[in-house]
Amino acid sequence: MFLPKIIQGGMGAGVSNWRLAQEVAMNGHLGVVSGTALDAILIRRLQLGDCGGHMRRALAAFPIPELAKRILKRYFHKEGLEKEATFKLASGFRVEAPKPLVDLTVVANFVEVFLAKEGHAGRVGINLLEKIQLPTLPSLLGAMLAGVDTVLMGAGIPRSIPGILDCLSKWKPVEMKVHVVGALEGESYFTKLNPAAWFRVHLPKAELPVLKRPDFIAIVSSNVLAQTLARKATGEVNGFVVENHHAGGHNAPPRGKMQLSEEGEPVYAGKDSTNLEKLGQLKIPFWLAGGRASAKGLSDALAQGAAGIQVGTAFAFCEESGFDPKIKTRVRNKVMGGEVEVFTDPRCSPTGFPFKVLQLSGTLSDKEVYQERIKRGCDLCYLRQPYRKDDGTVGYRCPSEPVDQYLKKGGELADTEGRMCICNALISSAGMGQRYKDGFVEPPLVTCGDDVNSIRSLIKPATGTYSARDVLVVLQLGADECSLI
């Protein structure tokens, strides 16, 4: 197994993009692309004109040419959409996903990993979220078709993923149990994929490509979860990223009853920390994440028995990351001018997980912007919840959709309070926000870790920016510091 001293975090929709992962991997560490919403990101890049031709180059390398051509024909706009034009959408995932959406998801994940791995021999991983279950199987297949080296997954208990990777590497059918709210005792719902049958629908006479089984690294926040995965996962868990509540994006809720500080943030205590000595007894490599982005953070992690660290926020605002360049400039300028505030919002995410939100005017952290956005509906659907309808079929609802619609689907009013449309907001943060006919443009939401102000030491006064390589240099990491076992 490849043991890098640093894993670049899999941040947000489009933030940990192929450019960033490629740069980190080329320098000898584990570059990671975010697997969230890659179908929407691919088709919006195509609709914007595919500047540089990168999407088209990757599509040309996809092993099923007809499928890639079909996606190009449907979504590519050579001159790019006009500024007032609305992005064309793909359909939302369901337990039994529409075939075109499965095809698009496989292709989109292939494209991102292919580009991240292009032109070097470094290692590239993909980060997926257990709570976004329905796209997982085609996402994994697409990433594996591109030769992904590592799969990282958190935000849940991904017990089934190691076994799924084993089966996909052998082109065997796979299934994944779906969490359906209100399911009766004895009822189970599964999303399924037969990879060989899917491939041969398109290329009946072609040989199946060789798929290597990527390493699997689970992102955990407690010893209990790590022990459960080590002992009860369906296949081999190759590593853990131990992520504390200082890390950006979704945080694990505090253990026990939720308590809030005077500022309204979740209160974490000693029981929310991980006992690294006990973790080491599992004899599985682990990396530490959350506030570790410094040479001292790395050396301390190594001294505690870790293989290294995972770093997110320091990379999030570098030149290669996928944040909208205007957002990166604003954040870097604010950091240089003073302290930037990050609020751990216990309510904004429809998942129910606390979510780190950087306070920035013009984004959903601004109350006026939030009030304007909350009138809109749910059209991307990544975080909506499957629920059991009275007739036993599955419906879909999101606490961030219009309240009246949510209540008609059996949702509780209290669940809608303070919720934000994270799906649209994060894609908007990557510069691809949806535009509507009335002139409204989806506002962004910026997430990062508590240590965002530490990027001040990385920013070059002459340019006001910094690169991914600058981060690695500050961490005193070089390609020769990685090891193989």
N, C-alpha and C positions, 0 to 999 in steps of 0.2 A: 504494500500500500504506500502511496505517496504521502509523505508527512511534511507539508509546508510549515514554515514558521508563521506564515500569515495566510489567512483566508479572507478574501475581500467579500464583504457582506452582500447578500442578495436583497437590495433595497427597492421597495416600491415598484409600481408599474412603470417600466421604461427607464428607471434611474440607473440600476445596475444593468446597463445595456451592453451590447457586444463590443463596443469600442473600449469601454472601461475594463471589461473582463479580459479582452485581448491584451491590453497593455500590461495588466497585472500578471497574466500567464506568461507573456513574453519575457518578463523579468524573473521568472522562476518560481512564482507562487501560485496559489489557486485562485484564478479569476472566476467570478461567478456571475451568471446572468439571472435576472429575475424572470421566473416563468409565469408571472401573473399577467393576465390579459394580453398575451402575445398575439392572439388572433386579432383583437381590435387594433393593436399597435401596428402590426404588419399592414393591415388594409388601410390604415390612416397614413402611414408612410407612403404607400403606393398612391393614395389619392392626393397627397401633397406633391407628387411628381417624382418621388424617389431620387432626391438630390444625390449625385455621385454614382447612382446606378447600383448601389450595394444590394438592395432587395432583389433586383432583377438578376444580379450575378449569382446570388445564393439560390434563387428559384431555378436558375438554369442548371444547378448542380443537384437538384432534387431527383431521386431515383425514379420518380414517376412523372415524366415530362408532361403528359397530357393534363395531369392534375395541376401542375404549376402554371401551365398556359391558361387553364380555365380561370384560375384566381387572377392572373394578370389581366385577362380580358374583362373580367367583371369589375375590378377595382382600380386599375392603373389609369391615371390621368397624366399625360405627358407634360402638360403645362401647369399642372396643379390646380386644385379647386379654387374658384374665386373666393375672396375673403368672406363674403356673406353666405357662401354655400354650406349646406349641412353635410356632414360626413355620412356616407352610407354605412349602415350597421349590419353586422351579422346577427343571426337569431341568438336568443339566450339559451344556455344549456339546460337540459332536462335530464331526468334519470335515463330515459331512452333518447339520446341526443339525435337531432337531425343529421343525416349522413353528410350533407355539405359542411356542417359545422365541425364534425369529426375530422373530415378531410382538411379543412382550413387550419384546425388546431394542430394537427400533425405537421403540416407544412410550416406553420408559423414558428413552432418550436425548433424544427430543423433549421430554419433560416437563421435564427438568433444564435444557436450553438455553432452552426457552420461558420458564420462570420467571426465569432469569437475565437474559433480554433484555426482560422485561415492564416497560412503563412508562417507557422511556427510549430514547435513540438511541445509547447507548454500544456499545462493541465487546465481544463475548464469544467466548471460545475454549473448546475442549474438549481435554483432555489424555488421550491413550491410550498404552498400552504395547505396543511391538512384540512383546514376549515373550508377551503375552496375545493370541494371534492369532485364535482361533476366533470371538469375538464382534465382531471389528473391522468387517466389512462392514455388518451391520445397525446397529451403533453409529453409523457414519458417516452412513448413510442417515437415521437418526432425527434426528441432530444437524442435518443439512442441511435436513430438512423444517422444522425450527424456525428456520432462517436463521443457523446458526452462522457466525461471521466468520473464525475461525482454527482450524486443527487443529494441535496440537502432539503430537509423538511422539518417545519415546526408548526406552532399554532394548533396543537392538538396532539393526539396519540397515534402516530403513523405505524401501527403494528403490522399492517398488511403490506406495506411498501417493499420491504426487503424480498418477500416471496414473490411479489408482482414483478420485481426486477429480474429475479431468477427465471420466471416463466417467459417474460418478454424476450430475454436473451436467447431463449430456445424457440421463439415464435409460438408459444403455447397460449391458449385462451386464458384471459384473466378476468377477475371480477373484484369489485371493491364495494364493501357495504356502505350504504348512504345513511347518514343520520336524518331521519324523518321525524319531525316534531309530531307528537300525538300518536305514533305507531302503537298498535295494540300488542299485548303480550303474545309472542310467537310470530309476529309479523316481521319480515325482513325485506329490505329493498336494496337492490344492487345495480350498479352501473357496470356494464360488461364490454369487453372488446376481444374479438378474435383477430389477432394481428395478421396471421397468415391468410385468413379469408379476406380481410380488408385489402391486403396487398394484391392478392390474385384477382380480385374484382377488377382492378385497374390493369394488371399485367399478368394474365393467366399463365403464360408460358415462361415467364422469367424465373430465374432462381432467386430464392429469398436471400437478401444481403446478410452478411455475418453481423450479428449484434453482440457487442461485448457487454458484459454485466458491469455497470458502473458501481463504484463504491457508494455506500449509503451512510450519510451522516445525519443523525437526528439532532434537532435543536431542542434542548430541554432547559428547564429552570429548576429542577428538583432532583434529588437522589431517587425518590420514589418512581418518577417517570423514567429515569435512566435505567433503574433496575428492572422495571416492567418491560421495557423494550429489549433489554439485554437477554431476558429470560423467556419472554413470551412472543417476541416478534416472529413472523412467519419465515424469516431467513436471517442471514447474518447482518448485524449492525456493525459497521466498520469504524464508527467514531461518533463522538458527541460534540456539539457546540453548546457550552454552558452559558446561557444568555441571562444576564440579570436585568433588573428593571430600569437600569440607566440606558439601555439600548433603545434605538429609535424604532418607529413603527409600532406594531402591536406588542404589548407586554402581557405576560401571564398575570392574571389577577392575583392579588394577595391571597395567601392560604387562609381559610376561615372566613368569617363574616367580613364583608367589605366595610372598611372605615375610611373616612375622608379627613384630610387635614383642613385647617381653617381656610386655605386657598381652594379647597375642593378637589385635591388630588388624592388618589389612593395612598394609604399608609402601608408601607412595607416594613416588616420586622425581621428579627433574626431567623424565624422559622421559614422565611422566604429565601434564605441563602442556601447554597449547596455545600455539603461537606465533601471537599475535594479528596480528602484521605479515603473516605468510603468509596467515592467514585473511582479512585485509582485501583481499588480492589477488584473492579470488574475486568481489569486488564484490557481495556479498550481505549485507544487514544482519545484524548479530548482537548478541545481548544476553549479558551475563555473569551467572552464577549461582553461588551458594555463598559465604556470608560477605560479601555485598555490601550488606546492608540498613542503609545509613547514607547521610547526605548526602555524606560523603567517598567512600563506595563508589560512589555514582552519578557523582560528578564525576570520579573516577579512571577509571571505565569509559568515560565520554564522551571523556576525554583520550586513551584508548587506541584510539579509533576505534569504540567500540561505540555502538549506537543507544540503549542504556540497560541496565537490569538486570532480572533476574527475582528476585523475593523470595518465599520460601515461609514459613520458620519464623516470621518476625515476624507474618504473618497467621494462622498455625496456631492461636495461642492467643488471638486477639481474639474479641470478642463474637459476630461473625457466622459464625465458622468452624463446621464440623460436628462437631468433637470433642465428646464427651459433656461437658456443662457441669461435672460433678464432676471430670473429668480436668483440664479447663482450670484450674479453681480450685486443684486440688492442685499443678499444675505452676507456676502463677503464684506461689503461696505459697512453694513450695520455692525458686524463683528469688529471691524477695524475702528469704528467710531464709538464703541461701547459694548455693553453686555447685551446679548440676545436672549430673550426669554423663551423657554420651552415649557409647555404645560402638559402634564399627563392627564388627558381628558378621560374620565371614566364613562362618559355617555356617548361621545360622538360616533363611534364605530357601531354599525348595525350588528357586528358579531358579538357585542357584549364584552370584548376585551378592551382594557385601557389602551389608549392610543396617544403617542407623543405628538404634540402639535406645536410647531414653531409659530410664535405670535408675529404675524406680518400683515400689515394693512393691505387691503385689496384681495385677501384670501379668505377662506371660510372661517379662519380664526377671528375675523372682523364680524361683529354681531350684525351690522347692517347688511353685509354681503351674505351672511348665513340666512337672514330673514328673506332676502330676495330669492335665494336658491331653493329654499325649502318648499316653494310652491311647485317645483318641477317634479317629474315622475322618474321612474326607474326604467332605464332603457339598456343598460349594460348587463345587469343581473348577476354579476359574479358573486355577490355576497347575500343574495336572497336565500331564504330558508325553505327547503322542501317541507311540506306539512301534509298530514293525512286529512283528506276530505272525508265527509260523512259516508261517502259511497266506497271508501277504501282506495280511491285513486290519489295521486299526489298532486298537490297544488304548490304554488310558489309565492312567497311574500317577503317583503323587506321592511323593517322598521323605519327605513329612510324614505319609503315611497309616500305619496299623499296619504294623510291620516285616514280619510274616509275609505280609501281603497283597502288599506291595511286592516281596518276594523271589519270590513265586509268579508274578509278572508279569515276571520276568527282571531285576529291579533288583539293584544291588549293595548289600551291607550297609553299606559305608563311606559311601554316599550318604545314608543315613538318619540318621547321627550328628549330633546337635545341631540337627536341623531343627525348625521350628515351623510350625503351621498359620497362615500369614500371612493367608489369606483370611478365616477366621472372626475372627481377632484384630483385624484392621483394622476390620471392620464392627462388632465389639463396641466398639472405641474411639470409634465414632460413635454409641454408645448403643443399638445394635440387636443385641446379642449373642444368639445362639441359646440357648434354654432347653430343658432335657431333662426327661423324666418323673421321673428320679431326683433332680431338684433342682439338677443341675450347670448352671452358666451359663458360656458361653464367656468366658474372660478376655481382656482387651484387650492390645494391644501398642502402645506409643506411639513413633512415629518422628518425628524432627525433625533439623535441621541442627546442626552443631557450635557454632553461634553462638547457641544458645537462651538463654544467660544474658544476651545483649544486650537481651532484651525487658524487662529491669528498668527501663530508662529510659522505657519506654512505659507501664508500669503506674501508674495513678493511686492514690496512697496512700489517698485517701478512699473509693474504691470497690473497689480491688484488681483492677481490670480495665482494658481499653482497647478501642477500636474500630478497625475497618479504616481509617476516616478519620484516626484518630490516627497510624497508621503512615504514611499518605501525607503528613500534615503534617510529621512528623519528617523524612521524606525530602525535604521542601521541594519537593513536586511539586504542580502545579495543572493544571487542565484545559487552560489555554492553552499549556502546555509541550509538548504533543504536536503532531506534524506529519504532514502527508500528502504523499506523493510519487506 
